[in-house]
Amino acid sequence: MSSLIGHISAGAAIYLGQPNRGSAQVRVLLPLFILLALLPDFDYFSFWIFKINAEPRFTHSLAFCLAASTLAWVCLPLAGLERRLTALLPLSLASCSHLALDLLVGVHPLPVFWPLPVPEIQSLVGLLPSAGHLSPGNYYLWRNLAIECGVLFPVLAFFIAVTRKTLLTTRLPKAGILLLIWIAFLAYSIHIH
């Protein structure tokens, strides 16, 4: 599975691609985008607290992600926010980004189409390294986190630039450097798989 940093970064990048993100009302949506990007992993709490191991992990399905983002969008007025501040699509994208990142790791199959009787999906090639065993002294945790950041951050920066309609031609040298960094980290990530 992808790391906490990867999921938070994806949710934040999708938020940063929103129009009017500078207004005070829109800024309070950042935690919502991050929460939606993290939400599928909340099933770990049922295991950690109650020792309930749900199989399949239905929280890692499109149905769950789309239901969660729709519920968040419907509840925006309850938080004193107008629905026009963000569309349903960006919220859904933030929620579904979790599935995309986990699939890019390619370690575990996911029940993406649950509750349909379709087999779980697994990527044949891992483009991102697994998060690793959570221990501060675990070298592989930190190595894999650095690789994941090196692969994800240039892609997320490109996503933000495109959604903000930033002219890439004015930043061509920076874009070229980011592309080289991305290629190096991606090649190393694929190599360790």
DAVEN-V146443 format. One record per residue. N is the residue number from 1. PSI is psi in whole degrees, -180 to 180 (999 if undefined). OMEGA is omega in whole degrees, 0 to 359 (NA if undefined). D_FIRST is the distance of its C-alpha to the first C-alpha in whole Angstrom. Layout:
n=N psi=PSI omega=OMEGA d_first=D_FIRST
n=N psi=PSI omega=OMEGA d_first=D_FIRST
This chain:
n=1 psi=156 omega=180 d_first=0
n=2 psi=165 omega=183 d_first=4
n=3 psi=166 omega=175 d_first=7
n=4 psi=-41 omega=180 d_first=9
n=5 psi=-42 omega=180 d_first=12
n=6 psi=-46 omega=181 d_first=10
n=7 psi=-42 omega=178 d_first=10
n=8 psi=-43 omega=181 d_first=14
n=9 psi=-40 omega=179 d_first=15
n=10 psi=-46 omega=178 d_first=14
n=11 psi=-41 omega=180 d_first=16
n=12 psi=-39 omega=180 d_first=19
n=13 psi=-40 omega=179 d_first=19
n=14 psi=-39 omega=175 d_first=20
n=15 psi=-46 omega=183 d_first=22
n=16 psi=-19 omega=176 d_first=24
n=17 psi=-1 omega=182 d_first=25
n=18 psi=146 omega=173 d_first=27
n=19 psi=158 omega=176 d_first=31
n=20 psi=27 omega=184 d_first=33
n=21 psi=-9 omega=181 d_first=30
n=22 psi=-18 omega=182 d_first=32
n=23 psi=152 omega=183 d_first=34
n=24 psi=-38 omega=181 d_first=34
n=25 psi=-38 omega=182 d_first=33
n=26 psi=-33 omega=181 d_first=30
n=27 psi=-30 omega=180 d_first=29
n=28 psi=-10 omega=179 d_first=28
n=29 psi=-16 omega=180 d_first=25
n=30 psi=-49 omega=178 d_first=23
n=31 psi=-32 omega=179 d_first=22
n=32 psi=-44 omega=179 d_first=21
n=33 psi=-42 omega=179 d_first=19
n=34 psi=-43 omega=178 d_first=17
n=35 psi=-44 omega=179 d_first=17
n=36 psi=-36 omega=179 d_first=16
n=37 psi=-27 omega=181 d_first=13
n=38 psi=-22 omega=191 d_first=12
n=39 psi=-41 omega=181 d_first=14
n=40 psi=-25 omega=179 d_first=11
n=41 psi=1 omega=180 d_first=10
n=42 psi=-12 omega=176 d_first=13
n=43 psi=-16 omega=175 d_first=13
n=44 psi=-32 omega=180 d_first=12
n=45 psi=-37 omega=179 d_first=16
n=46 psi=-32 omega=178 d_first=17
n=47 psi=-46 omega=183 d_first=16
n=48 psi=-40 omega=185 d_first=17
n=49 psi=-47 omega=187 d_first=20
n=50 psi=-2 omega=182 d_first=22
n=51 psi=31 omega=177 d_first=20
n=52 psi=119 omega=180 d_first=19
n=53 psi=95 omega=183 d_first=16
n=54 psi=126 omega=175 d_first=16
n=55 psi=128 omega=357 d_first=16
n=56 psi=163 omega=179 d_first=15
n=57 psi=82 omega=187 d_first=13
n=58 psi=-18 omega=178 d_first=15
n=59 psi=-16 omega=178 d_first=14
n=60 psi=46 omega=179 d_first=11
n=61 psi=156 omega=176 d_first=14
n=62 psi=-38 omega=180 d_first=17
n=63 psi=-46 omega=180 d_first=19
n=64 psi=-47 omega=183 d_first=18
n=65 psi=-42 omega=180 d_first=16
n=66 psi=-36 omega=177 d_first=20
n=67 psi=-42 omega=180 d_first=22
n=68 psi=-44 omega=181 d_first=20
n=69 psi=-36 omega=177 d_first=21
n=70 psi=-43 omega=178 d_first=24
n=71 psi=-43 omega=178 d_first=25
n=72 psi=-43 omega=181 d_first=24
n=73 psi=-42 omega=179 d_first=27
n=74 psi=-35 omega=184 d_first=29
n=75 psi=-2 omega=179 d_first=29
n=76 psi=-44 omega=179 d_first=30
n=77 psi=-29 omega=178 d_first=34
n=78 psi=-26 omega=178 d_first=33
n=79 psi=9 omega=179 d_first=32
n=80 psi=18 omega=181 d_first=35
n=81 psi=149 omega=178 d_first=33
n=82 psi=143 omega=181 d_first=34
n=83 psi=-24 omega=181 d_first=32
n=84 psi=-13 omega=179 d_first=33
n=85 psi=-30 omega=176 d_first=32
n=86 psi=144 omega=179 d_first=28
n=87 psi=165 omega=178 d_first=28
n=88 psi=-35 omega=183 d_first=26
n=89 psi=-49 omega=178 d_first=24
n=90 psi=-36 omega=177 d_first=22
n=91 psi=-41 omega=178 d_first=21
n=92 psi=-39 omega=178 d_first=20
n=93 psi=-41 omega=178 d_first=18
n=94 psi=-45 omega=180 d_first=17
n=95 psi=-45 omega=182 d_first=15
n=96 psi=-15 omega=177 d_first=14
n=97 psi=-29 omega=178 d_first=13
n=98 psi=-47 omega=180 d_first=9
n=99 psi=-43 omega=181 d_first=9
n=100 psi=-45 omega=180 d_first=10
n=101 psi=-43 omega=179 d_first=8
n=102 psi=-37 omega=177 d_first=5
n=103 psi=-34 omega=179 d_first=8
n=104 psi=-21 omega=175 d_first=9
n=105 psi=-39 omega=175 d_first=6
n=106 psi=25 omega=182 d_first=8
n=107 psi=-47 omega=184 d_first=7
n=108 psi=142 omega=173 d_first=7
n=109 psi=149 omega=182 d_first=10
n=110 psi=143 omega=178 d_first=10
n=111 psi=61 omega=187 d_first=14
n=112 psi=-39 omega=185 d_first=14
n=113 psi=17 omega=176 d_first=18
n=114 psi=139 omega=10 d_first=18
n=115 psi=9 omega=178 d_first=21
n=116 psi=148 omega=181 d_first=23
n=117 psi=61 omega=181 d_first=23
n=118 psi=140 omega=179 d_first=21
n=119 psi=155 omega=177 d_first=19
n=120 psi=153 omega=184 d_first=15
n=121 psi=140 omega=176 d_first=13
n=122 psi=137 omega=177 d_first=11
n=123 psi=138 omega=180 d_first=12
n=124 psi=-27 omega=180 d_first=14
n=125 psi=126 omega=177 d_first=14
n=126 psi=114 omega=178 d_first=10
n=127 psi=-19 omega=178 d_first=12
n=128 psi=146 omega=176 d_first=9
n=129 psi=156 omega=177 d_first=8
n=130 psi=155 omega=182 d_first=5
n=131 psi=-31 omega=180 d_first=6
n=132 psi=166 omega=180 d_first=8
n=133 psi=128 omega=183 d_first=11
n=134 psi=95 omega=177 d_first=12
n=135 psi=128 omega=182 d_first=16
n=136 psi=-27 omega=181 d_first=18
n=137 psi=2 omega=182 d_first=19
n=138 psi=108 omega=180 d_first=16
n=139 psi=-42 omega=184 d_first=17
n=140 psi=-31 omega=176 d_first=14
n=141 psi=-49 omega=183 d_first=12
n=142 psi=-38 omega=178 d_first=15
n=143 psi=-48 omega=182 d_first=15
n=144 psi=-35 omega=177 d_first=11
n=145 psi=-43 omega=178 d_first=12
n=146 psi=-42 omega=179 d_first=15
n=147 psi=-45 omega=180 d_first=14
n=148 psi=-44 omega=179 d_first=11
n=149 psi=-40 omega=179 d_first=14
n=150 psi=-30 omega=178 d_first=16
n=151 psi=-44 omega=187 d_first=15
n=152 psi=-44 omega=189 d_first=14
n=153 psi=-43 omega=176 d_first=17
n=154 psi=-38 omega=179 d_first=20
n=155 psi=-44 omega=180 d_first=18
n=156 psi=-37 omega=177 d_first=18
n=157 psi=-40 omega=177 d_first=22
n=158 psi=-43 omega=178 d_first=23
n=159 psi=-46 omega=180 d_first=22
n=160 psi=-43 omega=180 d_first=24
n=161 psi=-41 omega=180 d_first=27
n=162 psi=-45 omega=182 d_first=27
n=163 psi=-27 omega=177 d_first=27
n=164 psi=-3 omega=181 d_first=29
n=165 psi=37 omega=176 d_first=31
n=166 psi=132 omega=180 d_first=32
n=167 psi=115 omega=179 d_first=34
n=168 psi=-24 omega=181 d_first=32
n=169 psi=-31 omega=179 d_first=35
n=170 psi=-16 omega=181 d_first=36
n=171 psi=29 omega=186 d_first=33
n=172 psi=-43 omega=178 d_first=33
n=173 psi=-41 omega=178 d_first=33
n=174 psi=-40 omega=179 d_first=30
n=175 psi=-39 omega=178 d_first=28
n=176 psi=-42 omega=178 d_first=29
n=177 psi=-43 omega=178 d_first=28
n=178 psi=-39 omega=179 d_first=25
n=179 psi=-42 omega=178 d_first=24
n=180 psi=-42 omega=177 d_first=25
n=181 psi=-45 omega=180 d_first=23
n=182 psi=-46 omega=180 d_first=20
n=183 psi=-44 omega=181 d_first=21
n=184 psi=-47 omega=180 d_first=21
n=185 psi=-39 omega=179 d_first=18
n=186 psi=-43 omega=179 d_first=17
n=187 psi=-42 omega=179 d_first=19
n=188 psi=-40 omega=179 d_first=18
n=189 psi=-45 omega=179 d_first=14
n=190 psi=-37 omega=181 d_first=15
n=191 psi=-41 omega=183 d_first=18
n=192 psi=-15 omega=177 d_first=15
n=193 psi=999 omega=NA d_first=13
